[in-house]
Amino acid sequence: MSEDDYEWIPIDARLYAISFRTSSLEEITYSLLNERICRKMRIDLFTKRLNLGYIPLVVEPKRQSYILDDEDVFVYLTSVDKKERRSILHVEDIEELKIVQITEQLSRVKKEKLI
């Protein structure tokens, strides 16, 4: 293997593909990408938070770049190397979001006012 060759072995041994039918890459937003990934992987969008990243093929030294907003999504989608290859998108389920009932939040605010 040369220094440009990488072997990526996912933990769960599954790879996914997502297709967007748009006329422009600018139409693919961070929230749309996040939603499609969750739907594809059967992840509840309202209880999980994803961490999106990739290792750019055109940047030296090789290190992970994170996707945090629409601009990062556009850069990821338009970045290719000399052989027109795109980096693999790495998706991490980083935490479970806690859902707190709105009634619990209101009652806590009322208690704080009483003190």
Buried (B, 14 or more C-beta within 10 A) or exposed (E): EEEEEEEEEEEEEEEEEEEEEEEEEEEBEBEBBBEBBBEEBEBEBEEBEBEBBBBBBEEEEEEEBEBEEBEBBBEBBEBEEEEEEBBBBBBEEEEEEEEEEEEEEEEEEEEEEEE
